[in-house]
Amino acid sequence: MKSQSLKDILVLEVIRRIVEESIPRIKQCLELLDENEIWYKHNPNLNSPGVLILHLCGNVRQWILSGVCGLTDNRRREAEFQPEFQPTKIELIAILDSLSDDLILYLPRIREEELTEIREVQCFEESVMSMLIHAVEHFSYHTGQIVYYTKWIKNVDTGFYAGMDLTRKASGNTTTGNPPLED
């Protein structure tokens, strides 16, 4: 079996954590919420799930697709928090699907030697590796907020690990050999 490069492992892990783990969880929450709940803000200091989705997609497009992969940065961060219109549930799912497709297409194209390059993103200078780690951590953080909100509003168990015995040792059934994070 051919060993994978650090770049290949990191790219696969970014895709796994954002595309295969977080986005499906957000989409599951969207299916449980109605249109009003998606855009509900309990107070001015909180963001609705809809705003968080727009923010996550803008952040990943800026940090990964632009900063790492070299696509044009079209982000309008302020519009994520005060959108001109509120996309429907179906439109939000399409936005998430488009982000997934773009990550799967462009992220594997980066080169190993780029991981240590310092690049500008937003108002920061970061290495490409740092940009990828930030994007995953940021996506996971806000995914957790959307999941918490959904559980609170709907009084449901999302069942992300239903049917899994989380007390047994991993048997090599994950990409990295590490068990997934619990919700």
Accessible surface in RSA format (square Angstrom, percent):
REM  Atomic radii and reference values for relative SASA: ProtOr
REM  Chains: A
REM  Algorithm: Lee & Richards
REM  Probe-radius: 1.40
REM  Slices: 20
REM RES _ NUM      All-atoms   Total-Side   Main-Chain    Non-polar    All polar
REM                ABS   REL    ABS   REL    ABS   REL    ABS   REL    ABS   REL
RES MET A   1   240.83 124.7 151.03 100.0  89.80 213.8 127.11 108.1 113.73 150.7
RES LYS A   2   186.61  91.0 162.44  99.7  24.17  57.5 114.55 103.1  72.05  76.7
RES SER A   3    97.06  82.0  77.84 103.9  19.23  44.3  49.55 105.5  47.51  66.6
RES GLN A   4    97.17  54.3  75.08  54.9  22.09  52.6  27.76  59.1  69.41  52.6
RES SER A   5    43.90  37.1  30.10  40.2  13.79  31.8  38.95  83.0   4.94   6.9
RES LEU A   6    97.41  54.2  89.13  63.8   8.28  20.8  90.90  63.8   6.51  17.5
RES LYS A   7    25.95  12.7  25.95  15.9   0.00   0.0  10.40   9.4  15.56  16.6
RES ASP A   8    54.05  37.9  52.31  52.1   1.74   4.1  10.86  25.6  43.18  43.1
RES ILE A   9    75.93  43.2  74.42  55.4   1.51   3.6  75.45  54.3   0.48   1.3
RES LEU A  10    28.32  15.8  26.38  18.9   1.95   4.9  28.32  19.9   0.00   0.0
RES VAL A  11     5.20   3.4   5.20   4.7   0.00   0.0   5.20   4.5   0.00   0.0
RES LEU A  12    75.51  42.1  72.70  52.0   2.81   7.1  72.70  51.1   2.81   7.6
RES GLU A  13    32.62  18.7  32.62  24.7   0.00   0.0  29.00  56.1   3.62   3.0
RES VAL A  14     3.55   2.3   3.40   3.1   0.15   0.4   3.55   3.1   0.00   0.0
RES ILE A  15    15.67   8.9  15.67  11.7   0.00   0.0  15.67  11.3   0.00   0.0
RES ARG A  16    28.91  12.1  28.89  14.7   0.02   0.0  17.39  23.8  11.52   7.0
RES ARG A  17    37.19  15.6  36.19  18.4   1.00   2.4  13.94  19.1  23.24  14.1
RES ILE A  18     0.99   0.6   0.99   0.7   0.00   0.0   0.99   0.7   0.00   0.0
RES VAL A  19    18.17  12.0  12.78  11.6   5.39  13.0  12.78  11.1   5.39  14.6
RES GLU A  20   111.86  64.2  86.99  65.8  24.86  59.2  36.08  69.8  75.77  61.9
RES GLU A  21    30.33  17.4  25.75  19.5   4.58  10.9  12.15  23.5  18.18  14.8
RES SER A  22     6.07   5.1   6.07   8.1   0.00   0.0   0.00   0.0   6.07   8.5
RES ILE A  23     3.49   2.0   3.49   2.6   0.00   0.0   3.49   2.5   0.00   0.0
RES PRO A  24    59.29  43.2  51.49  46.9   7.80  28.3  54.65  45.1   4.64  28.8
RES ARG A  25    41.09  17.3  40.70  20.7   0.38   0.9   7.00   9.6  34.09  20.7
RES ILE A  26     0.00   0.0   0.00   0.0   0.00   0.0   0.00   0.0   0.00   0.0
RES LYS A  27    58.46  28.5  58.32  35.8   0.14   0.3  26.44  23.8  32.02  34.1
RES GLN A  28    67.27  37.6  60.85  44.5   6.42  15.3  29.62  63.0  37.66  28.6
RES CYS A  29     0.07   0.1   0.07   0.1   0.00   0.0   0.07   0.2   0.00   0.0
RES LEU A  30     0.00   0.0   0.00   0.0   0.00   0.0   0.00   0.0   0.00   0.0
RES GLU A  31   111.60  64.1  90.72  68.6  20.88  49.7  41.74  80.7  69.86  57.0
RES LEU A  32    68.80  38.3  55.00  39.3  13.80  34.7  57.99  40.7  10.81  29.1
RES LEU A  33     1.54   0.9   0.32   0.2   1.22   3.1   1.09   0.8   0.45   1.2
RES ASP A  34    70.52  49.4  65.67  65.4   4.86  11.5  38.93  91.6  31.59  31.5
RES GLU A  35    80.13  46.0  76.85  58.1   3.28   7.8  58.80 113.7  21.33  17.4
RES ASN A  36   125.90  86.8 117.55 113.6   8.35  20.1  29.41  70.8  96.50  93.3
RES GLU A  37    33.95  19.5  33.30  25.2   0.65   1.5  15.77  30.5  18.17  14.8
RES ILE A  38     0.00   0.0   0.00   0.0   0.00   0.0   0.00   0.0   0.00   0.0
RES TRP A  39    29.75  11.9  14.85   7.2  14.90  35.0  14.63   7.8  15.13  24.5
RES TYR A  40    96.22  44.9  88.45  50.3   7.78  20.2  71.31  53.6  24.91  30.7
RES LYS A  41    91.99  44.9  71.68  44.0  20.31  48.4  40.69  36.6  51.30  54.6
RES HIS A  42   111.08  60.7  88.23  61.3  22.85  58.5  56.00  57.7  55.08  64.1
RES ASN A  43    56.45  38.9  49.59  47.9   6.85  16.5  26.68  64.2  29.77  28.8
RES PRO A  44   118.57  86.4  96.62  88.1  21.95  79.8  99.54  82.2  19.03 118.3
RES ASN A  45   139.25  96.0 107.33 103.7  31.92  76.9  31.99  77.0 107.26 103.7
RES LEU A  46    86.35  48.1  83.77  59.9   2.58   6.5  85.59  60.1   0.76   2.0
RES ASN A  47    61.44  42.4  41.93  40.5  19.50  47.0   1.38   3.3  60.05  58.0
RES SER A  48     0.97   0.8   0.77   1.0   0.20   0.5   0.42   0.9   0.55   0.8
RES PRO A  49     1.32   1.0   1.32   1.2   0.00   0.0   1.32   1.1   0.00   0.0
RES GLY A  50     0.00   0.0   0.00   N/A   0.00   0.0   0.00   0.0   0.00   0.0
RES VAL A  51     7.29   4.8   7.29   6.6   0.00   0.0   7.29   6.3   0.00   0.0
RES LEU A  52    10.00   5.6  10.00   7.2   0.00   0.0  10.00   7.0   0.00   0.0
RES ILE A  53     0.00   0.0   0.00   0.0   0.00   0.0   0.00   0.0   0.00   0.0
RES LEU A  54    29.06  16.2  25.07  17.9   3.99  10.0  25.98  18.2   3.08   8.3
RES HIS A  55     8.39   4.6   8.39   5.8   0.00   0.0   3.01   3.1   5.38   6.3
RES LEU A  56     0.00   0.0   0.00   0.0   0.00   0.0   0.00   0.0   0.00   0.0
RES CYS A  57     6.21   4.7   6.21   6.9   0.00   0.0   6.21  15.7   0.00   0.0
RES GLY A  58    12.86  15.9   0.00   N/A  12.86  15.9  11.96  32.8   0.90   2.0
RES ASN A  59     5.64   3.9   5.64   5.5   0.00   0.0   0.00   0.0   5.64   5.5
RES VAL A  60     0.00   0.0   0.00   0.0   0.00   0.0   0.00   0.0   0.00   0.0
RES ARG A  61    78.42  32.9  75.40  38.4   3.02   7.2  46.08  63.0  32.34  19.6
RES GLN A  62    18.44  10.3  17.06  12.5   1.38   3.3   1.84   3.9  16.60  12.6
RES TRP A  63     7.64   3.1   7.64   3.7   0.00   0.0   7.64   4.1   0.00   0.0
RES ILE A  64     0.00   0.0   0.00   0.0   0.00   0.0   0.00   0.0   0.00   0.0
RES LEU A  65     2.51   1.4   2.51   1.8   0.00   0.0   2.51   1.8   0.00   0.0
RES SER A  66    18.96  16.0  12.50  16.7   6.46  14.9   0.30   0.6  18.66  26.1
RES GLY A  67    11.12  13.7   0.00   N/A  11.12  13.7   7.70  21.1   3.42   7.7
RES VAL A  68     2.55   1.7   0.00   0.0   2.55   6.1   0.00   0.0   2.55   6.9
RES CYS A  69    30.11  22.8   2.06   2.3  28.05  65.9   5.86  14.8  24.26  26.2
RES GLY A  70    63.37  78.2   0.00   N/A  63.37  78.2  31.65  86.8  31.73  71.1
RES LEU A  71    57.84  32.2  47.31  33.8  10.54  26.5  53.36  37.5   4.48  12.1
RES THR A  72   110.85  78.8  85.49  86.7  25.36  60.4  57.11  76.7  53.75  81.2
RES ASP A  73    71.02  49.8  42.84  42.6  28.19  66.6  21.07  49.6  49.95  49.8
RES ASN A  74   121.41  83.7  94.02  90.9  27.39  66.0  39.61  95.3  81.80  79.1
RES ARG A  75    41.08  17.2   4.97   2.5  36.11  86.0  13.86  18.9  27.23  16.5
RES ARG A  76   134.00  56.3 125.26  63.9   8.75  20.8  57.67  78.8  76.34  46.3
RES ARG A  77   112.26  47.1 109.89  56.0   2.37   5.6  32.43  44.3  79.83  48.4
RES GLU A  78   119.33  68.5 109.51  82.8   9.82  23.4  71.34 138.0  47.98  39.2
RES ALA A  79    21.59  19.9  15.65  24.2   5.94  13.5  19.10  26.9   2.49   6.6
RES GLU A  80    13.88   8.0  12.60   9.5   1.28   3.0  12.54  24.3   1.34   1.1
RES PHE A  81    60.70  30.4  46.76  29.0  13.94  36.3  46.76  28.3  13.94  39.9
RES GLN A  82   150.35  84.1 133.43  97.5  16.92  40.3  41.21  87.7 109.14  82.8
RES PRO A  83    35.42  25.8  15.22  13.9  20.19  73.4  16.52  13.6  18.90 117.5
RES GLU A  84   151.00  86.7 106.91  80.9  44.09 105.0  54.83 106.1  96.17  78.5
RES PHE A  85   137.46  68.8 129.11  80.0   8.36  21.7 136.42  82.7   1.04   3.0
RES GLN A  86   106.36  59.5  85.60  62.6  20.76  49.4  19.18  40.8  87.18  66.1
RES PRO A  87     6.41   4.7   6.21   5.7   0.21   0.8   6.21   5.1   0.21   1.3
RES THR A  88    62.62  44.5  61.49  62.3   1.13   2.7  58.93  79.2   3.70   5.6
RES LYS A  89    38.29  18.7  38.29  23.5   0.00   0.0  16.55  14.9  21.75  23.2
RES ILE A  90   137.27  78.1 135.77 101.1   1.50   3.6 136.25  98.1   1.02   2.8
RES GLU A  91    76.73  44.1  74.97  56.7   1.76   4.2  31.06  60.1  45.67  37.3
RES LEU A  92     0.00   0.0   0.00   0.0   0.00   0.0   0.00   0.0   0.00   0.0
RES ILE A  93    31.65  18.0  31.65  23.6   0.00   0.0  31.65  22.8   0.00   0.0
RES ALA A  94    56.35  51.8  48.20  74.4   8.14  18.5  52.43  73.8   3.91  10.4
RES ILE A  95    55.82  31.8  52.13  38.8   3.69   8.9  55.39  39.9   0.43   1.2
RES LEU A  96     0.00   0.0   0.00   0.0   0.00   0.0   0.00   0.0   0.00   0.0
RES ASP A  97    53.24  37.3  52.47  52.2   0.77   1.8  22.36  52.6  30.88  30.8
RES SER A  98    50.17  42.4  44.80  59.8   5.37  12.4  28.08  59.8  22.09  30.9
RES LEU A  99     0.02   0.0   0.02   0.0   0.00   0.0   0.02   0.0   0.00   0.0
RES SER A 100    11.97  10.1  11.97  16.0   0.00   0.0   9.74  20.7   2.23   3.1
RES ASP A 101    93.49  65.5  86.64  86.2   6.85  16.2  27.03  63.6  66.46  66.3
RES ASP A 102    33.39  23.4  33.39  33.2   0.00   0.0   0.43   1.0  32.96  32.9
RES LEU A 103     0.01   0.0   0.01   0.0   0.00   0.0   0.01   0.0   0.00   0.0
RES ILE A 104    90.19  51.3  84.36  62.8   5.83  14.0  84.36  60.7   5.83  15.8
RES LEU A 105    87.93  49.0  78.73  56.3   9.20  23.1  83.11  58.4   4.82  13.0
RES TYR A 106    56.77  26.5  56.17  32.0   0.61   1.6  17.46  13.1  39.32  48.5
RES LEU A 107     0.00   0.0   0.00   0.0   0.00   0.0   0.00   0.0   0.00   0.0
RES PRO A 108    58.88  42.9  48.22  44.0  10.66  38.8  48.53  40.1  10.35  64.3
RES ARG A 109   150.92  63.4 123.73  63.1  27.19  64.7  61.10  83.5  89.82  54.4
RES ILE A 110     8.34   4.7   3.76   2.8   4.58  11.0   5.70   4.1   2.64   7.2
RES ARG A 111   130.88  55.0 127.59  65.0   3.30   7.8  58.69  80.2  72.20  43.8
RES GLU A 112    72.22  41.5  65.32  49.4   6.90  16.4  48.72  94.2  23.50  19.2
RES GLU A 113   106.52  61.2  91.33  69.1  15.19  36.2  61.41 118.8  45.10  36.8
RES GLU A 114    18.29  10.5  18.29  13.8   0.00   0.0   0.34   0.7  17.95  14.7
RES LEU A 115     3.74   2.1   3.60   2.6   0.14   0.4   3.60   2.5   0.14   0.4
RES THR A 116   108.20  77.0  93.66  94.9  14.55  34.7  71.25  95.7  36.96  55.9
RES GLU A 117    68.00  39.0  60.93  46.1   7.07  16.8  34.22  66.2  33.78  27.6
RES ILE A 118   113.44  64.6  85.26  63.5  28.18  67.9  85.26  61.4  28.18  76.5
RES ARG A 119    51.64  21.7  45.41  23.1   6.23  14.8  32.28  44.1  19.36  11.7
RES GLU A 120   134.34  77.1 113.03  85.5  21.32  50.8  34.73  67.2  99.61  81.3
RES VAL A 121     8.36   5.5   2.07   1.9   6.29  15.1   8.36   7.3   0.00   0.0
RES GLN A 122    75.18  42.0  35.04  25.6  40.15  95.6  27.09  57.7  48.09  36.5
RES CYS A 123   115.21  87.1  76.49  85.3  38.72  91.0  51.41 130.2  63.80  68.8
RES PHE A 124    92.71  46.4  86.58  53.6   6.13  16.0  91.23  55.3   1.47   4.2
RES GLU A 125   122.17  70.1  96.32  72.9  25.85  61.6  28.30  54.7  93.87  76.6
RES GLU A 126    45.26  26.0  42.65  32.3   2.61   6.2   4.42   8.5  40.84  33.3
RES SER A 127    25.91  21.9  23.40  31.2   2.51   5.8  14.26  30.4  11.65  16.3
RES VAL A 128     0.00   0.0   0.00   0.0   0.00   0.0   0.00   0.0   0.00   0.0
RES MET A 129    53.82  27.9  53.82  35.6   0.00   0.0  19.22  16.3  34.60  45.8
RES SER A 130    39.65  33.5  34.30  45.8   5.35  12.3  21.55  45.9  18.10  25.4
RES MET A 131     0.00   0.0   0.00   0.0   0.00   0.0   0.00   0.0   0.00   0.0
RES LEU A 132     0.00   0.0   0.00   0.0   0.00   0.0   0.00   0.0   0.00   0.0
RES ILE A 133    98.83  56.2  95.49  71.1   3.34   8.0  98.30  70.8   0.53   1.4
RES HIS A 134    51.66  28.2  46.99  32.7   4.67  11.9  37.16  38.3  14.50  16.9
RES ALA A 135     0.00   0.0   0.00   0.0   0.00   0.0   0.00   0.0   0.00   0.0
RES VAL A 136    29.79  19.6  29.21  26.4   0.58   1.4  29.21  25.4   0.58   1.6
RES GLU A 137    96.97  55.7  88.45  66.9   8.52  20.3  54.43 105.3  42.55  34.7
RES HIS A 138    24.40  13.3  24.12  16.8   0.28   0.7  17.50  18.0   6.90   8.0
RES PHE A 139     0.42   0.2   0.42   0.3   0.00   0.0   0.42   0.3   0.00   0.0
RES SER A 140    51.21  43.3  45.32  60.5   5.90  13.6  17.95  38.2  33.26  46.6
RES TYR A 141   129.67  60.5 116.42  66.2  13.25  34.5  89.04  66.9  40.63  50.1
RES HIS A 142    20.93  11.4  20.93  14.5   0.00   0.0  15.34  15.8   5.59   6.5
RES THR A 143     6.61   4.7   6.61   6.7   0.00   0.0   6.61   8.9   0.00   0.0
RES GLY A 144    37.56  46.3   0.00   N/A  37.56  46.3  32.72  89.8   4.84  10.8
RES GLN A 145    70.35  39.3  62.46  45.6   7.89  18.8  29.12  62.0  41.23  31.3
RES ILE A 146     0.22   0.1   0.07   0.1   0.15   0.4   0.22   0.2   0.00   0.0
RES VAL A 147    11.87   7.8  11.87  10.7   0.00   0.0  11.87  10.3   0.00   0.0
RES TYR A 148   155.65  72.7 153.58  87.4   2.07   5.4 113.02  84.9  42.63  52.6
RES TYR A 149    28.83  13.5  27.78  15.8   1.04   2.7  28.66  21.5   0.17   0.2
RES THR A 150     0.00   0.0   0.00   0.0   0.00   0.0   0.00   0.0   0.00   0.0
RES LYS A 151    63.07  30.8  57.89  35.5   5.18  12.3  31.61  28.4  31.46  33.5
RES TRP A 152   139.74  56.1 114.14  55.2  25.60  60.1  93.06  49.6  46.68  75.7
RES ILE A 153    56.33  32.1  28.50  21.2  27.83  67.1  31.06  22.4  25.27  68.6
RES LYS A 154    69.65  34.0  51.72  31.7  17.92  42.7  21.94  19.8  47.70  50.8
RES ASN A 155   137.76  95.0 117.46 113.5  20.30  48.9  27.92  67.2 109.84 106.2
RES VAL A 156    52.11  34.3  37.02  33.5  15.09  36.4  44.58  38.7   7.53  20.4
RES ASP A 157   123.70  86.7  92.61  92.2  31.10  73.5  41.83  98.4  81.87  81.7
RES THR A 158     8.57   6.1   0.00   0.0   8.57  20.4   1.03   1.4   7.55  11.4
RES GLY A 159    30.19  37.2   0.00   N/A  30.19  37.2  16.83  46.2  13.37  29.9
RES PHE A 160    37.52  18.8   7.66   4.7  29.86  77.7  12.60   7.6  24.92  71.3
RES TYR A 161    22.84  10.7  14.03   8.0   8.81  22.9  15.87  11.9   6.97   8.6
RES ALA A 162    83.75  77.0  49.55  76.5  34.20  77.8  61.83  87.1  21.91  58.0
RES GLY A 163    91.08 112.3   0.00   N/A  91.08 112.3  43.68 119.9  47.41 106.2
RES MET A 164    91.39  47.3  69.27  45.8  22.12  52.7  57.46  48.8  33.94  45.0
RES ASP A 165    79.22  55.5  61.72  61.4  17.50  41.4  31.92  75.1  47.30  47.2
RES LEU A 166    80.60  44.9  48.23  34.5  32.37  81.4  51.70  36.3  28.90  77.8
RES THR A 167   130.07  92.5  94.16  95.5  35.91  85.6  83.85 112.6  46.23  69.9
RES ARG A 168   125.09  52.5 100.30  51.1  24.79  59.0  56.42  77.1  68.67  41.6
RES LYS A 169   183.36  89.5 171.37 105.1  11.99  28.6 118.88 107.0  64.48  68.7
RES ALA A 170    49.97  45.9  14.66  22.6  35.31  80.3  20.39  28.7  29.58  78.4
RES SER A 171    86.95  73.5  51.39  68.6  35.56  81.9  48.79 103.9  38.16  53.5
RES GLY A 172    63.39  78.2   0.00   N/A  63.39  78.2  30.32  83.2  33.07  74.1
RES ASN A 173    95.87  66.1  56.90  55.0  38.97  93.8  39.68  95.5  56.19  54.3
RES THR A 174    33.72  24.0  14.53  14.7  19.19  45.7  22.24  29.9  11.48  17.4
RES THR A 175    83.28  59.2  43.56  44.2  39.72  94.7  33.32  44.8  49.96  75.5
RES THR A 176    56.83  40.4  22.81  23.1  34.02  81.1  31.12  41.8  25.71  38.9
RES GLY A 177    39.46  48.7   0.00   N/A  39.46  48.7  22.48  61.7  16.97  38.0
RES ASN A 178    89.24  61.5  89.12  86.1   0.13   0.3  14.67  35.3  74.57  72.1
RES PRO A 179    89.79  65.4  81.51  74.3   8.29  30.1  82.24  67.9   7.55  46.9
RES PRO A 180    27.79  20.3  19.71  18.0   8.09  29.4  19.71  16.3   8.09  50.3
RES LEU A 181   122.40  68.2 119.23  85.3   3.17   8.0 121.88  85.6   0.51   1.4
RES GLU A 182   128.72  73.9 100.59  76.1  28.13  67.0  27.07  52.4 101.66  83.0
RES ASP A 183    87.56  61.3  28.60  28.5  58.96 139.4  37.05  87.2  50.51  50.4
END  Absolute sums over single chains surface
CHAIN  1 A    10608.0       8451.2       2156.8       5898.2       4709.7
END  Absolute sums over all chains
TOTAL         10608.0       8451.2       2156.8       5898.2       4709.7
